[in-house]
Amino acid sequence: MGVLTVIASACGGSLRRQAPFRVRPDSTELGDLRGPFTGRVVDAETDRPIVGALVYASWRFVGGFGFDEPTGWREHIGSTDANGGYRVPKLAGGPGSSSRLSDFHIVIYKRGYVAFRSDRRFDDFGPRNDFTQTGGKLALARWKPEYSHVRHLRFVGGGPTLSELTSWEVADAVAELAGERQVPVATRPSGPAQPAPVAPVGEERLHAEALLRPSDIQGQTGFEGGFDQGKLEDEPSGPTYDNVHLKARGRPESFDVALRVWKLPPTEAEQRYARLVEELPQAQSKNELGQRSVRAATPGGDILGLAFLDGEWVVLIQCGASQCRSPETVLALARLVRERLELATQ
């Protein structure tokens, strides 16, 4: 990651980077990451105001130079008024003088609609360039039965507030992952960020891409770039194995992340895990996760890894050292994967 261009800020003596959005729809002047933010939320079909939609705003802070280290975050929770309007007050304060304001995004969520994010689009997960700090009109598209709840949950992101509001979607998402609910191919947006197809009814397949998302990595490492999603060419995907390779766009392999997942009978899972421990370089048993876990690293330290065994599940995460700068970061990603495995099992 290159050194961020920063400017002095009155936000608690911290620094902030330049905002990627305009201050108003009719202006070319760039906005301020601190805010304030105002706008109006409407139905994309009728142009009528949407009342009572969640307005979730968050700011992220990083520290360090050349290699960013997450140092804190702030959030604001509100809702749209009778005219669909919202207001997010200007950010006051920050983690400290050694941190800089790195990112801001806002999520608008209302059941029955596709959520809005200020930083990316739902159709292709690409960067959004039509959000403005003030005076914008945010149009929410109505939800259609053929849309993927797995994709939507991935798009909306996590956090207690968002997780509570989107909890009703979890059952449908789990049904998709289990192959019990088919999402028509024609309704899936195209593009490199597209998740793997959901298996047809009756055909089971693991879905590693639903267990570790680009937003998870960005949240843990502070990486601001995008990822292209692909497959590792080791074993064919099926009901007992799947993988996902998240390749950082425009970055060397040291920024890439890979996830491998096996679902096996307990005895076979034990054997698979034992082979991993033998094969992984510089493996050290830590037992930090699941029944057993092990940390690993290549001799030069350019790739960090963590494997764990949890009943029928065997999981291996490998992360380039430029992306995951400590074993604890890999452990945090592994914990997210395990949480989602528990959710899918339930």
Secondary structure, DSSP 8 states (H G I E B T S, - for coil): -----EEE-SSTT-EEE--SSBSSTT--SB--TT--EEEEEEETTT--B--S-EEEEEEEEEESSSS-EEEEEEEEEEE--TTSEEEE------S-TT-EEEEEEEEEE-TTB--EESSB-TTT--B----BSSSEEEEE-B--TTS-HHHHHHHH--SHHHHHHTGGGHHHHHHHHTTSS---GGGS--STT-------TT-----GGGTS-HHHHHHHH---S-EEEE--SSS--SSSEEEEEEEETTS-GGG-EEEEEEE--HHHHHHHHHHHHHHSTT-EE---SSSEEEEEE-TTSSEEEEEEEETTEEEEEEEETTT--SHHHHHHHHHHHHHHHHHHH-
